Amino acid sequence: MPYKGHIQNGVVVLDEAANLPEGMEVEVEPCEEISRPSLAERWKDLIGIVSGMPDDMAQNHDHYIHGTPKN
């Protein structure tokens, strides 16, 4: 049975009392990430460093890479 709780001063505190024996092994899994950087934040050091590409490379990358018709 899963129990809900929160972190308080670095310790897991259950929201409701649970009758679990002392020393019982448990597994804790976060429900959600509080702050996860966006793709732009994670890749910010690489964004825009490539030079010499056509102005429409983003829109027509399949044309330049694979030879498909331009959009």
WOMO-V204158 format. One record per run of one state. SS is the DSSP state (@ for helix, = for strand, . for the rest). FROM is the first residue (numbers start at 1). TO is the last residue. Records with the same first field share a line. If there is no record, write none. Layout:
BEGIN
SS: FROM-TO + FROM-TO
END
This chain:
BEGIN
.: 1-4 + 9-10 + 15-38 + 43-60 + 67-71
=: 5-8 + 11-14
@: 39-42 + 61-66
END
